[in-house]
């Protein structure tokens, strides 16, 4: 729970510092590239995550590493802040949360759509149009496959859930039967 709060705070702070789509895309790309670099060099990652290594040494290592990359000033400052605060392990979650936070900042809602089988282009288009009409805002849909749904859809946006799946209907029926 604490990490989710921290991710939200860092993400929002970073989003607030971004001027436009071009800068956001560059920032997201640079942060992702740094994380991929760490993943490719496990010893380096272990060193930067080592709680016994002084923060000043970790920061020096990160600065040397970042000097060899094409990362921009904002990315470098942000990554060094994470190192300094001992929060570099949040980077993958931050990278994942950034696009949705950016969309929300621009007034675009992001919905996660789960289905048993992939939706056709036409189905996806109709669903997007319906959600845009209901919310009176543009939307972005993120799809995932969930074989446990049996059929139908599970649509989530933040804490709001539209469960129009067979599994959800069966669970509601079970609750009604139990209640009597």
N, C-alpha and C positions, 0 to 999 in steps of 0.2 A: 504494500500500500504506500509506504514511504517513497519507494522508487517511482511510483506512478505520479505522485505529487511533484517530486523533483523533476521528472521528465516533463511534466506539464509546465512547470515554472521556467525551466531552461528553454524549452521549445518556444514558449510565448515570448520570452525575452529576446531570443534570436529572431523570431518573426517580426517583432516590433522594430528591430534594427535594419530590416531589409526594405529597400526602396521599391523594387520592381521585380517582375517575373524573371528577367535576365539575371539579376543579382541572386535571386532565390535559387534558380537552376544551377548557377555556378557554385553557390555555397553548398547545396545539397550534394552535388557531384564531388566537390572537394572533400567533404566530410565522409562520404561513402568511400572514396578512394583511400583516404587515410585508414579507415577501418579495414578495408581489403588488404592494405599493406601490413597492418598488424596481424591479420589472420594468416597471411602468407609467411610471417616470421614469428612463430609461436614463442621463441625465446625472448624476443623483443617485447611481445605482449606480456609475458610473465614478468619481465623486468619492470615495465610500467605499472603493472598491477600489484607489485610486491609491496606489502604494507611496511616492511622493515627498511626499505630503501628510503633515504631522506627525500622529501618532496623537491628540494632544490636540485638534487641529482636527476630525478625523474623529469623535471622541467627542462633541465639542460639537455638530456637525451632527446626529449620531444622536440626541442628547438632545433637541434642538429638534424634530426630526421625531417622536420618540416622545411628546413632550409633547402633540402634536396628535392622538394616537391614543388609543383607549380601552384600551391595553395595561396589564396589571396589573404590579405591582411585580416579580414574579418574572421575567416576560417581559422587562421593561426591563433588569433587572440582567443577565440572560443575554445579551441582544443587545449591551449595552454591553461585556460581557466579551469577546464575539466580536470586536467592533470593536477593543478595546484590545489583544487578542492577535494581531490581523491575520488572523483566521480567519472573517470574515463570509462568505467564499465557500463555506464548508462548510454554510451554513444550509439550502440545498435538500436536501442529503443527510441532514442532521439531522432535518428535517421528515419526510422519507420514512422514516427509521429509527425515529422515536419510537413509532408505534403498535405495531410488532412488539416493541420493547423493553418497552413498557408491558404488553403481553400476556404476555411471558415473565416479567416481574416478578410478575404475577398467577397464574402457573402455566399459562398458555394457550399451546399451541404454534401457531406460524404456519407453514403449508405453502404453497408456491407450486405451483400445478397448471397444467401446460401441456398443451394438447390442440389437435388440428387444428380441431375445431369446438367451439362452446360446449356444455358439459354441460347436460343437462336438469335441472330442479329435483330430480327423483327421483334421478338419477345423482349429483348433488352431495350430496344428503342421505345416500345410501348410502355414498359415499366418506368423508364426514365422520364418520359413525357407525363405519365400519371403522377409520379412523385414531384416533379417540377410544378405541376398544376396544383397539387395538394399543398405544397409548401410555399408556393409562389416565389420560388427561388431556383436558380440553376442547381443541378445536382451532378455528382460524380458517383458512379457505381463501382464498387470493388467486389468482384465475384469470387466465390469459393465453392468447392464441392463438399457436400456433407451427406454421405450415404445413409446416415441414421434417420434422415427426415422421411424416408419412404417415398414421399411425393410432396409437391407444393414448394413453398418458399418460406424462408426465414429472413426478414429484413430488419437490420439494426442501424440505428443512428444514435450514438452516445448511449444513453440509458433507455431509449425508446425502442421497443421491439414489436414488430408486426409478425405474428406467427400464423401464417396461413399454410401450415404443413399438415400432412396426415398425422405425423407423430404428435404435433401439438393438439390437434383435434381429439386424438385418442386419449391423451393425457387429461384434457378437459372433461371428456366423457367419463373417464375413470374417477375423477374428483367428484363429479355429480352422482355417480353410482355409490361411492363411499359415503357421501353426505346423506344419501337416502332419498 
